[in-house]
Amino acid sequence: MKKRFTEEKIIGFIKEAEAGLAVDALCRKHGIGSSTFYKWKPEFDGMDVSHAETILSR
């Protein structure tokens, strides 16, 4: 199944939330569910794009 969002975009979403955008507003803006965001957050939080690509390519 093709992923809708790249690791780079997911990390960008998390950074937007860290910058102060409300999670509900962020999810509406990007068309994702809040449960999806909260699933991604522990997986990608604190990563940069190159680190995420390395881990997920295994």
MARKETI-491635 format. One record per atom (N, C-alpha, C, CB): y, z, x. Coordinates in steps of 0.001 Angstrom, whole numbers, plus 500000, padded with zeros to 6 digits. Glycine has a CB too. Layout:
! residues N
YZX
...
***
This chain:
! residues 58
498823500000500841
500000500000500000
501245500000500889
499995501220499041
502177499120500592
503404499014501368
504321500187501058
504117497684501081
504869500765502111
505802501868501930
507142501325501461
505966502675503237
507741502022500533
509034501599500006
510177501963500955
509273502227498638
510038503091501644
511079503563502546
510514503731503950
511679504889502041
511285503292504932
510878503465506324
511128504902506754
511633502480507249
510531505272507864
510757506605508419
512241506821508696
509937506803509708
512903505766509169
514337505842509465
515138506204508217
514837504507510042
514823505570507099
515535505864505851
515247507279505361
515150504854504771
514003507714505458
513639509059505009
514398510106505818
512115509285505132
514448509919507126
515194510848507976
516670510818507604
515007510498509471
517180509645507267
518567509536506810
518807510310505523
518937508081506605
517859510265504598
517991511027503348
518072512525503644
516800510731502400
517222512984504532
517205514409504872
518517514810505538
516014514734505799
519043513951506403
520326514249507057
521466514282506044
520626513208508151
521410513415505028
522424513447503967
522400514793503248
522196512297502957
521213515283502957
521087516577502281
521602517699503178
519619516843501882
521302517623504464
521782518637505399
523301518606505530
521140518439506767
523894517431505318
525350517286505408
526058517829504172
525718515823505606
525290518192503152
525891518836501989
525735518109500667
527306519026502240
525134516928500660
524910516220499400
523805516936498627
524534514719499652
524059517208497366
523068517891496529
521810517034496419
523648518192495117
520663517679496453
519385516959496419
519259516125495148
518209517944496520
519678516668494005
519604515894492756
520434514618492852
520085516744491566
521639514722493394
522516513555493537
521930512560494538
523928513991493983
521388513064495621
520786512210496639
519608511429496057
520328513049497842
518773512113495296
517602511459494702
518006510389493696
516706512494494025
519008510674492879
519503509662491939
520072508464492687
520574510262491012
520841508729493731
521488507673494521
520463506706495112
522328508292495647
519328507241495581
518340506415496277
517115506074495431
517896507115497523
517062506586494210
515959506248493319
514638506894493695
515785504778493284
514700508136494162
513470508862494481
513408510128493637
513397509206495998
512227510666493478
512065511917492749
512321513100493672
510660512009492134
512797514182493097
513061515363493923
511768515900494539
513746516461493086
510649515759493838
509379516223494408
509020515402495651
508243516131493356
509338514111495632
509100513270496801
509962513729497965
509383511796496478
511237514005497691
512131514484498743
511596515770499361
513544514712498186
511208516712498519
510720517995499030
509374517863499742
510599518993497891
508616516820499447
507378516550500185
507710516007501582
506482515541499404
508730515146501653
509131514562502928
509819515568503847
510047513390502687
510579516500503268
511429517388504066
510674518137505165
512099518383503163
509585518834504878
508908519536505982
508263518587506991
507849520465505426
507914517392506532
507253516434507412
508229515800508404
506578515349506586
509461515530507958
510422514793508776
511612515623509235
510919513615508015
511773516833508758
512941517650509083
513018517920510583
512899518974508309
514178517682511160
514400517934512577
513933516822513496
513724519184512960
513412515743512943
512930514631513767
514010513578513915
511663514008513159
513935512861515026
514699511636515115
513723510494514844
515409511487516517
514240509297514728
513414508168514299
512287507883515290
514277506922514124
512563507899516584
511520507573517562
510389508603517538
512121507490518972
510721509858517339
509702510911517262
508827510715516024
510366512312517233
509440510397514897
508686510175513662
507747508982513800
509641509958512483
508218507904514409
507377506720514573
506176507025515459
508190505564515166
506380507823516506
505289508188517409
504225508994516682
505822508981518601
504641509981515931
503700510847515217
502967510084514123
504431512047514615
503679509273513370
503068508598512231
502220507395512628
504133508161511276
502359506907513853
501562505756514273
500163506158514729
502270505015515390
499892507439514820
498572507917515267
497528507747514220
498634509358515665
***
